[in-house]
Amino acid sequence: MKNYNWAVLGTGVIANETAAALQKNGRNLFAVGNRTHGKAVAFAEKYNIGKVYDSYDEMFTDPDVDIIYITTQHNTHSCFMKKAILNKKHILVDKSITLNSDELGELITLADENNVVIGEAMTVYHMPIYKKLNEILKSGTLGRVNLITMNFGSFKEYNMKNRFFNRSLAGGAMLDIGVYALSVIRWFFDSKPDNMLSQLKTAPTGVDEQASLLLSDKEGQMATVMLSLHSKQPKRAMISCENGYIEIMEYPRAWEAKITYT
C-alpha cells in the first residue's frame, strides 16, 4: 500500500489532536502550514514534522503533498478546498465542510473533474460506537427506529466578536454544534429527512444562538433537535425503537451507550 504524504492546514485543537494521534501510531504528518508562520514552526517542532511552509499557499502547489487536512475555521473552507482541488490534492475537511449545500455541490463537481477525493471529518461517521449501534439496530432486536431526540447545549459568554457569535466567521449553533446532531439523525434514519420545521432565537449579531428542529423522513421516522450556545444542557442522543431505546451521552465523542430493552 502506498504511503501518502499528509499536510495539515492550521495548528488549532483539531490539528494538534490529529498530529498526536498519528504519533501514537508511529506516524507523522509530512508538512504543516499556518497563517502565522511562528505557530507552524512550533507545531512542527512539537510533532517532529519535517516541512514548514513560509506561506501556507505553498502547500497547495507542493508536488510532494498527496492529501491536505483543512482544519481552519469553516468560513475559510470553500476557498481552501478550491485551491487544493485545482492543484490535484485530495482533501479532508473539518466540519462543517462548507457553509451551505450550494458551495459543496460546486466543489464536488470540481473534484470529480480533477479526479480527487474530498471528505468531511465528521466524527459520527468514523467512531466505532456508532458503527456497532448500527449493527445492533440492523439485527432487528430493538425493532424499527421511530424517533430520535437530540440535545446539545453549551454556555458561551456573550462575546459577539468570537467565532461562536460572529456572523462574518460563520458563527451560530447550527454550524458549530447542530451538524453533529444532524449527522447522528442521518446515520440512524432510513433515508434523508424530507420535512422540517424550525424555530430559532438570534444573538445580537443575527446568528442562531438557540435553535430547535422537527424532522421526518418518507418512512415516517421523526427527530427533534434542541441546540443552544448560551444554555448548558447534556450532549444527549436517544434513539427510540419499537422494543427499546438507546441513550448516548456526551456525543459525538461518546465511548459507550446504554440500551434499555422494554
N, C-alpha and C positions, 0 to 999 in steps of 0.2 A: 504494500500500500504506500502511495506517495506521501511524503511528509510535506504538509502545507505550511507556508510562512504566514503567520497571523500578525497583523499590525493593529494596534488599538489607538483610536482617536479619542482623546480625553483622558484625564487622570483622576476622575472623581471616585465615588464609592464603588460603583459597578466595575470600573476598570481595575481597581485595587482587588476586589473580590475575584475577578477573573484571573488576574496575574497570580494571586495567592493560590487559587485552586489548581492552576496549571503547575506551579512549582511543587505543590503537594504530590502531584502525579508525575514528577520528574520531567516536566516540560517547561519551556519558557516562551514568552512572546518574542517575535522576531524584531519588532520595532514599535516605537511609540511617538506620537505627535500630539502637541497641545498648543493652544493659543498662547500660553505663557511658556516660553522655552525653558526657563529655570525649573518649573514644575515637572516638565518632561524629563529633564536631566536627573532630578531627584528620584522620580519614578523608576527610571531605567537603572539607577544605582541600587535602589531597594530590591528590584526583582531580577537583577542580572540580565538586563535587556541590552543587546549589542548595538542597536542603532537608534539614534535620536535625530529627528529632523529639525533643522533650523527653522523651517516653516512647515506647518502641517500640510500645506498644499503639495509638498514634495512626496508625501505618502501616496498620493493618487497616481503618480507617474513613475513610481519606483518599480522597475521590471522584476525585482526580486520578491515583491509582495504578492501573495495569492489572494488573501482574504483580509478585509478590513472590518473590525468590530467598531461600530459607531456608538459611542456611549455619551455623547453630548446631549444637551437639553433638546427636547423633542421639537421645538420650533426651528431647529437647525437641520433636522434630519433630511428633509427633502432635498435641500441644496447639496449636502454632502453625499447623499445617495446618488444623485445625478452625476456628480463628478466621478465617483467610483465606477459607476456602470459604464460611463463613456470611456473610461480607461481600462475596461475589461476586468475589473476586480469583483470578485464575489463579496457579498456583504452580509453581516449580521448586524441588526439594528436594535438598540434598546427600545423598550416600549415607551411611549406609543410610536409605532413605526413611522406614521405620518399624522398630520393634523386632521385629515379627512379622507374619505374614500376616493375622491377625485384625484388627489395627489398620488395616492397609492396606485390607482388604476393606470395613470400615466407612466409611473415608474416600472410597473410590472411589464407593460408593453415595451418600454425601453430595454429592460433586462432581457426579455425574450429576443429582441432584435440583436442584442450584443452577446447572447448565449452565456449569461451569467446568472448565478443563483442569488436571490435575496431572501432573507429570513428575519423574522421578528423574535427577539429574545424574550418571549412571554413565558414566564416561569411555569405557569399551569400546564402547558403542553409538554413539558420535559421532565417534571418531577415524578419519581416512581409511585408516590402515593396516589396520584390521580389516574395513572395507568392501571394500578391494582384495583382501585374502586370501579373503574370502567369494566374490568374483567368480572368483578363480582356482580355488577348490575346486568351484564350481558348473560351471566349464568342463569338469570331468572329467579333466583331465590328470594329476592326482595320484590319481585313483580315490577310492574310498569312505573317509570318515573312520572309523577303527576304534577309536582310543584317544587320549585326551588326558591329558597329565601336567602337573600344575600345582604349582609350588613358590613359596613366598613366606615369607621369614624375616627378621625384624627383631630386633635386640637392644635391648631396653628395660631400663634399670636397674630394679631391684626397688623401686619406689616405689608402694606399694599405694594411695596417695591420688590418683595421677594418673589421667587418663581411660582409659589402656590397661588398668589392673588394677582400677579402681574399679567395683564392681558397680552402685552407685547411678547411675553415669554411663554404664551400659550398655557397660562395657569388655569385653575379650576378643578373641581372634584372629579369630573368625568375623565379627563385626560390623565390625571395623576393617579387616582385610585379606582375609578369606575371601570377602567379597562380590565382590571383583574376580575371584578365581579362578572362582567360580561363574558370573559373568557371561560370562567367556570360554568356559566349557563350554557354557553355554546358547546362546551366539552360534553356535557351530560344530556343536553336536549337531543331529540332525534333529528331535528332539522333547524335551519336558521329561523329565528323569530321573524314573523311577518306582520305582527301587530304590536304597537307600542303606544302607551300613554305616559306622559311625564309631567312633573312639576319641578320647579327649582326656585331657590332663593339666591339672589345675586349678592355678591360682595360689592362694596362701593366702586370697585373698578369695573364691574359688569360681568366678571366671571362667575361661574356657578359655585357658590360656597356650599350649598346643600342641594341635593338632587334626589328625586325618587322616580322610579320607573316601574311600570307594569307591562310585562312582555308575554306574548303567547306565540306558539307556532301552529302549523296547519294540523298537527296531531292533537291539538288541544292541551298540550303541556303549558303551564303558566309559571312565571317567575316574578318575584318582586326584588327591587334593589333600593336600599337606603344608604345614601352617601353623605358625608359631611367633612369639611375641612376645619370646622370650628366647634365641633362637639365630639367628645370621646364616646365611642361605642365599641363593642367587641368586633374583631375581624372574624365573622362567623358565617359559615355556609351551612344550609340544611337542605338536603335532597330528600323529599318526601315521596315514598313509594306506596304501592298497594299493601305490602306486607311488613313495612317498617320504614325507618328513616336513618339517614347518615348525617352526623354532625362533624364538621371540620372547623376546628378553632385555629386562629392565627394563620388563616390562608392569606396570601397564596403560598407562603413558605412553611406549610404545615408538614409535620413529620408523622402525625397519627390522626386517625379518625375513629369516632365511636359509632358503632352500628347497633341500633335497637330494633330487634325483631318483635313485632306485635303478635 
